[in-house]
Amino acid sequence: MRSTDRLVMALLVLVTIMLIGMLTASWRVVLYPYLIALGVIILLGVGKRRGRDGVLLGFGIAVPVVYIALYLWLEVVMAGDPGSSTDLVLGLVPATAVYFLAIWPFGILVAACYGFLHRRIMTDATTREH
């Protein structure tokens, strides 16, 4: 089985798990497979070059790992009553601060890095053609 076939099969399994989470109203069973699916989609997006370029493979693996770590951090911060904390981070309750100051900016960073890597992939492909 080719690596693309394995990635598509992994995506099918992850989407099935997410569907089960939606049917059982468990947001965690929807969220965490989705974060892994992001890495699978990134690896599918870089195509054949993922096997030849360690940076692309590392990027596809690192994105879901960092996202899972950020969301686990958010879960730890939200343990107990998230609104009862008197500690503020830049004027925000800690759970909101993690979301707005870590999770959202990481999404922007991922998009920028993917754009840079995609441009690098396309430049390499154009160079090889000439």
N, C-alpha and C positions, 0 to 999 in steps of 0.2 A: 504494500500500500504506500503510495506516495505521500510526502509530507503535507501537500495541499489537501489530499483526501482525509488525512488524520485531523488536520485543523478544522475542516468542514464538519467532520464527525464530532469533534470536541464542541464546536459551536452548536450543533444540534442537541447534544446532551445538556449543555449549559442553558439553552433556550427552553428545553423541556423542564429542567429544574426550576427555572424562573416561572414558567407557566404553572407549575404545581404550587409555587409560592403565591402566585396571584390568586389561584383558586382557593387556597387555604388562608388567605389574608395574612401572610407572614412576610413583612417587608424585608426582613433579613435574608430570607430564602430568595427574594427577588434581587436585592442589592448586591450581595457578594458574588453570585455567579455572573451578574452583569459586569462587575469590575474585571473579572477574569476574561469575560467575552471581549472586553475592550482590547486586551492584549492579543487575543486570537485574531481579532479583526485587523489590528495593526500588522501582525505577522502575515496575514493574507494580503494586506495592502502592499507590502513591500515585494511580494512575488518571489521569484526564484532567487533573488539576491540575498534573501535572509540566510541561506546556507553558506554563502561566500563572504558575507560581511558580518563580522562579529558585533559591530556597533548596532546594526539593525536588529539582530537577534536579541541583543542585550536590551535594547529599547523596548521591544515587544514584551519582554519578560519583566523589565523594571517598572513599567507603568502600572500594571495591576498590583504588583507587590507594594509599591509606594501608596497607591490608592487604598489598598486593604489596610495598610499600617495607619493611614490617616483616619479612616473610618473606625478602626479599632480604638484609636486615640480618642475620637469623638465619643465612642460608646463608654470609654472609661470616664471621661469628663462628665458625661450625662448620667452616670450611675447615681442612684438616689434621686433627689429632687433637683433637676438642673436649674430651676428658677430661684432656689433658696440661697444660693451662694452670694455672699456679700463682696467677694473678691471680683474685681473687674480687670479686664485686659483691654487697654485702650478704650475704656468706657463701655465695653461689651461684656455680657456674662460669658464665662469661659467656653461653653458649648457653641455659642454664636461666634465667638472669636476664632475657634478652631475652624469652623466652617468658612467664615468670610476671609480669614487671614492665611489659611493653609490649603484648604480643599479647593476653593475657587481659583486662587492664583496658580495652583498646580495644574489645573485644567487648561489655563491659558498657556502655561509653560509647555505642556504636552503638545498643544496645537502648534505652537511656534517651532518646537523641536521637530515635530513630524513634517511641517512645511519645509524646514531646512533640510532634513534628511531626504524628503521626496525630491527637492530640487537637486540635491547631490546625486540621487539615483538617476534622475532624468539627464543630468549633465554627463554622467558616466556612460549612459546608454547612447547619447548623441555622439560622444567622443569615439566610441567603439564603431559606430556606423561609418564614420568618415575615415 
